[in-house]
Amino acid sequence: MASAILVRDGRLVLDEARYVSEDVFERWMSVPLRSGDVILTSEAPLGRVARVVTDAPLVLGQRLFGLRGRKDVLDSGYLYYALQTHRVQADLIGRATGTTVVGIRQSALRQLEVPAPAYPQQVAIAEVLGALDDKIEANRKLAATADELCAAIVRESQDSNRAERLGDVAEIVMGSSPPGKTMNEDGEGVPFYQGVRDFGLRFPTRRVWTTAPTRTAHGGDILVSVRAPVGTVNYAPETLCIGRGLAAVRSRTDQQSTLFHLLRSVRRAWAEYDSGGTVFGSINRDQLHNIEIPAIRSDAVARCEAEVHSVEQRLASALRENESLAVLRDSVLPKLMSGQLRVAEAMEVVAL
């Protein structure tokens, strides 16, 4: 059976793919995808890209294009990065049609203009940028493995016969949104988060700031979503303002790393509130205080926190390095494409 692929965060998401029969695959994919091809979303949202990293049979959905550069004319690796530049993205959007759903037809896509230096230069550019992405992917896998390890340590340390009320083991601050006129995207004031929109694996991404914070979370606090999806968690990387969709949770017993994973482990408890609202699920202050989480065995409390905290530190380091690598890649990309920066110079910049 062949899989129907999804694109998310610049990657193919194969573990959530649907499957079709071999007959459907043969009818729909007269030209099969192969490793190195580029996937482009044609609408909702338009212009996201991913690389095919397998030769296994894959099926393109209706909102996806499969692209492959012509040998010695356009390198597919180079095309992947060229499609992400502001110049090409602007051209892509300019050729799109539709009001409710904006998309691009194949005929219009064929007219897209992509800057194309000499083929050897394209290959070299793709190799430099690809090396940065390889570092990012290695860190992402390290973080995912560390995440699973932390969850396993906490799970093995739990006392199966005992649970605790969240309000008894943690301080809880419910969020409150500041006036809309105090919010901005220019970096003025402190970062503001209304809900999970900007959440990552561990830390949210800055997007909105406020000059008049109402309720704040401190660096290291656990941010808990109190509106659908209820119970999603992140760490506060710094002092920040929390809106009505979040609460800040702080362990009373210095077991913050353990508490983070305990909150993630009680999915059934959160699910009750996730679907309990008339329109959107939510949980109020009293309900949050009464959420029950597993207790840690008394003989494992110190060891569990020490081990999880140590792994979390390595995980956080990998994620922060990825942020720096992504900024470096995105700053080098347009300069390489325009010829402002030579490949040899870029290799020195990225220290490869």
C-alpha positions in Angstrom: 0.0 0.0 0.0 1.3 3.5 -0.9 1.0 6.4 1.5 -0.6 9.8 0.9 1.8 12.3 2.4 1.4 15.4 4.6 3.7 18.5 4.8 4.3 20.1 8.1 7.1 22.4 9.4 9.2 21.9 6.3 9.1 18.1 6.5 7.1 15.2 5.2 5.0 13.7 8.0 4.9 10.0 7.1 3.8 8.7 10.5 0.4 10.3 10.1 0.0 9.5 6.4 -3.0 7.7 5.0 -2.7 4.7 2.7 -4.1 3.8 -0.7 -4.1 0.7 -2.8 -1.4 -0.1 -5.4 -4.0 0.3 -8.1 -4.8 3.9 -7.0 -1.0 4.6 -6.7 -0.5 3.5 -10.3 -3.4 5.6 -11.6 -2.5 8.8 -9.7 1.3 8.6 -9.8 2.3 8.0 -13.4 5.6 9.6 -12.6 6.6 8.3 -9.1 8.3 10.6 -6.6 11.9 9.8 -5.7 14.3 10.9 -3.0 15.5 14.4 -3.5 12.2 15.7 -5.2 10.6 18.8 -3.8 7.0 19.0 -2.5 5.2 22.3 -2.7 1.8 23.1 -1.2 -0.6 24.6 -3.7 -3.1 26.1 -1.2 -4.1 26.4 2.4 -1.4 27.4 3.1 0.3 28.2 -0.2 4.0 27.9 -0.7 5.3 25.5 2.0 8.0 23.1 0.9 9.5 19.8 1.9 12.0 17.4 0.6 11.3 13.8 -0.3 13.8 11.6 1.7 12.7 8.2 0.6 12.2 6.1 -2.6 9.2 4.3 -1.0 5.9 4.8 -3.0 4.2 8.1 -2.1 1.0 9.6 -3.4 0.5 13.4 -3.8 -2.8 14.8 -2.5 -4.8 17.4 -4.4 -3.1 20.4 -2.6 0.5 19.3 -3.4 2.8 19.6 -6.3 5.8 17.3 -6.8 8.8 19.1 -8.4 12.1 17.8 -9.9 14.8 19.9 -11.5 16.1 19.0 -14.9 19.5 17.4 -14.8 22.3 19.9 -15.5 19.8 22.8 -15.6 18.1 23.1 -12.2 19.3 21.2 -9.1 16.4 19.9 -7.0 18.2 20.7 -3.8 18.8 24.3 -4.9 15.1 24.5 -6.0 14.0 23.5 -2.5 15.8 26.6 -1.0 15.0 28.9 -3.9 11.3 28.4 -3.3 11.7 29.6 0.2 13.2 33.0 -0.7 11.0 36.1 -0.3 11.5 36.9 -4.0 10.1 33.5 -5.2 7.4 33.4 -2.5 6.2 36.9 -3.6 6.1 35.7 -7.2 4.2 32.6 -6.2 1.6 34.6 -4.2 1.3 37.1 -7.1 0.3 34.3 -9.5 -2.2 32.7 -7.1 -6.0 33.0 -7.5 -9.0 32.7 -5.2 -10.5 34.8 -2.4 -11.7 32.4 0.3 -9.0 29.8 -0.5 -5.9 31.2 -2.2 -4.1 28.7 -4.5 -2.0 28.3 -7.6 -2.8 26.3 -10.7 -0.2 24.2 -12.5 -0.3 26.4 -15.5 0.6 29.5 -13.4 3.2 27.5 -11.4 5.0 26.8 -14.7 5.5 30.5 -15.2 7.2 31.0 -11.8 10.6 32.7 -12.0 13.4 31.1 -10.1 16.9 32.7 -10.0 19.2 30.2 -11.6 23.0 30.6 -11.4 25.3 28.1 -13.2 24.4 24.5 -12.3 27.6 23.8 -10.3 26.9 26.9 -8.3 23.4 25.7 -7.6 24.7 22.4 -6.3 27.3 24.1 -4.1 24.6 26.5 -2.6 22.4 23.5 -1.9 25.2 21.7 -0.1 26.0 24.6 2.2 22.4 25.2 3.2 21.8 21.4 3.4 24.7 21.1 5.9 22.9 23.6 8.1 19.7 21.7 7.8 21.4 18.4 8.6 22.6 19.9 11.8 19.1 21.1 12.6 17.7 17.7 11.8 20.2 16.0 14.0 19.3 18.3 16.9 15.6 17.7 16.3 16.1 13.9 16.5 18.3 14.3 19.6 15.5 16.4 21.2 12.8 13.9 20.3 14.9 11.1 21.9 15.5 13.1 25.0 11.8 13.9 25.2 11.0 10.2 25.2 13.7 9.4 27.7 12.4 12.0 30.2 8.8 10.7 29.9 10.1 7.1 30.5 12.1 8.2 33.7 9.1 9.9 35.2 6.8 7.0 34.2 9.0 4.5 35.9 9.3 6.6 39.1 5.5 7.0 39.6 3.7 5.6 42.6 0.9 3.6 41.0 -1.2 3.7 44.2 -1.2 7.4 44.9 -2.1 10.7 43.1 -1.9 14.4 44.1 -4.0 17.5 43.4 -2.1 20.0 41.3 -3.0 22.8 43.6 -1.4 21.0 46.5 2.0 20.6 44.8 2.2 23.8 42.6 1.5 27.5 42.6 -0.9 28.4 39.7 -1.3 31.8 38.1 -4.2 32.1 35.6 -3.6 34.4 32.6 -5.3 37.7 31.9 -5.1 39.5 28.6 -3.8 43.1 28.5 -5.6 45.8 26.4 -5.3 45.2 22.7 -3.8 48.6 22.1 -0.7 47.7 24.1 0.1 44.7 21.9 2.6 45.0 19.0 4.9 42.9 16.8 7.8 45.2 17.0 9.4 43.8 20.1 8.3 46.6 22.5 7.6 45.4 26.1 7.5 41.8 27.1 6.5 38.7 25.0 2.8 37.9 25.2 1.2 34.6 24.6 -2.6 34.1 24.4 -2.6 30.3 23.9 -0.8 27.5 22.2 -0.4 29.0 18.7 3.3 29.7 19.2 4.1 26.6 21.3 7.0 24.4 20.3 8.4 21.2 21.7 9.5 23.0 24.8 9.4 26.8 24.3 7.1 29.2 22.5 8.3 31.4 19.7 8.1 35.1 20.1 5.6 36.8 17.9 3.6 39.4 19.9 4.7 41.7 22.7 2.8 43.9 25.2 3.8 47.2 26.9 1.3 46.6 29.7 1.6 43.1 31.0 -1.1 42.0 33.4 -0.3 38.4 34.6 3.2 37.2 34.1 5.1 33.9 34.1 8.7 33.7 35.1 11.5 31.9 33.2 11.2 28.2 34.0 7.5 28.3 34.8 5.3 25.7 33.0 2.8 27.2 30.6 -0.4 25.2 30.6 -3.2 25.8 28.0 -6.5 26.3 29.7 -8.4 26.5 26.4 -8.6 23.9 23.7 -6.3 22.0 23.3 -6.5 22.0 27.2 -3.4 20.7 28.9 -0.8 21.4 26.3 2.4 22.5 28.0 5.6 24.5 27.3 8.2 26.1 29.4 8.5 29.9 29.8 12.0 30.8 28.5 11.9 34.2 30.1 9.6 36.6 32.0 6.5 36.9 29.8 2.8 37.9 29.8 0.1 35.2 29.7 -3.3 35.8 28.3 -6.6 34.1 29.2 -5.8 30.9 27.3 -2.8 30.1 29.6 -1.9 29.4 33.2 1.6 29.5 34.7 2.5 26.5 37.0 5.4 26.4 39.4 6.3 23.4 41.6 6.2 24.1 45.4 8.9 21.4 46.0 11.5 22.3 43.3 10.4 19.3 41.1 9.7 21.5 38.0 11.1 19.1 35.4 9.2 16.1 36.9 6.0 18.2 37.1 6.3 19.1 33.4 6.1 15.5 32.4 3.5 14.6 34.9 1.2 17.2 33.4 1.8 15.8 30.0 1.0 12.3 31.2 -2.6 12.9 32.4 -4.2 13.1 29.0 -7.4 11.6 30.1 -7.8 14.2 32.8 -7.3 17.0 30.3 -9.6 15.4 27.7 -12.7 15.8 30.0 -12.3 19.6 29.8 -11.1 19.7 26.2 -14.5 18.8 25.0 -16.6 20.2 27.9 -17.3 23.6 26.5 -20.3 24.6 24.4 -18.0 25.7 21.6 -14.4 25.3 22.7 -13.1 23.2 25.5 -11.7 25.0 28.6 -10.8 24.6 32.2 -11.3 27.1 35.0 -9.1 27.9 38.0 -10.8 25.6 40.5 -10.8 22.7 38.0 -7.2 23.2 37.3 -6.3 23.2 41.0 -8.2 19.9 41.3 -6.5 18.1 38.4 -5.0 14.9 39.7 -1.5 13.9 38.7 0.5 10.8 39.6 2.7 11.0 42.7 6.3 10.0 42.6 7.6 7.3 44.9 9.2 8.8 47.9 12.4 6.9 47.3 12.6 8.2 43.7 11.8 11.9 44.0 15.3 13.3 44.1 16.7 10.9 41.6 13.9 11.4 39.1 14.1 15.2 39.2 17.9 15.1 38.9 17.9 12.8 35.9 15.0 14.5 34.1 16.4 18.0 34.7 19.8 16.9 33.3 18.3 15.5 30.1 16.0 18.6 29.8 19.1 20.8 29.9 20.6 18.9 26.9 17.3 19.0 25.1 17.0 22.8 25.6 20.5 23.3 24.4 19.7 21.4 21.2 16.6 23.5 20.6 18.4 26.8 21.2 21.2 25.8 18.8 18.5 25.0 16.2 17.1 28.5 16.6 20.5 30.0 16.0 21.1 27.7 13.0 17.8 28.5 11.5 18.5 32.3 11.8 21.9 31.8 10.2 20.5 29.7 7.4 17.7 32.2 6.7 20.2 35.1 6.6 22.6 33.3 4.3 19.9 32.0 1.9 19.0 35.3 0.1 22.6 36.4 0.0 23.7 33.2 -1.7 20.8 33.3 -4.1 21.5 36.9 -5.2 25.3 36.3 -5.5 25.9 38.8 -2.7 27.7 36.0 -0.8 29.9 33.4 -2.5 29.8 29.8 -1.5 33.3 29.8 -0.1 32.5 32.8 2.0 29.3 31.2 3.2 31.2 28.1 4.3 33.4 30.2 6.5 30.3 32.0 7.9 28.6 28.7 8.9 31.9 27.2 10.0 31.6 24.0 7.9 
